[in-house]
Amino acid sequence: MATLKIDDGSTLVANIGDSLLDISKKEKGSIPYSCDGVPACARCKVVISKGEEHLSPIGEKEENLIGNAYHVTKERLACQVKIVSEGEVEINNIPE
C-alpha cells in the first residue's frame, strides 16, 4: 500500500498499479478531469511535491500532451501516473 496526500488535505490509500486519477476518483478526491484518462484534456495536471520515486516514469502519451514541461515544473497528468512502489506521495492540484 501507498498513500497519496493531496493539497486539499486529503490522504488517500493507494494500491500499486493505480493511477493518481483513479485513486482520486475512487476516494472522491479533488483532482479535476474531463476525458477520463484518454489522455486528451490535460485537466488532471498535478505537481509532484514528494515521492516521485514511487511513481511510474513519464510515458509517450503523457509527454506528447504536456511536452518537456515535466522536467522543469514537475507537472504530470494524474491519469497517466501510476503508483509503482509502497511509500508516500504528495501532490498539488493546479488551479484551473
Secondary structure, DSSP 8 states (H G I E B T S, - for coil): -EEEEETTS-EEEE-TT-BHHHHHHHTT-----SSSSSS-S-TTEEEEEE-GGGB----HHHHHHHTTHHHHH-EEETTT-BB-SSSEEEEEE---
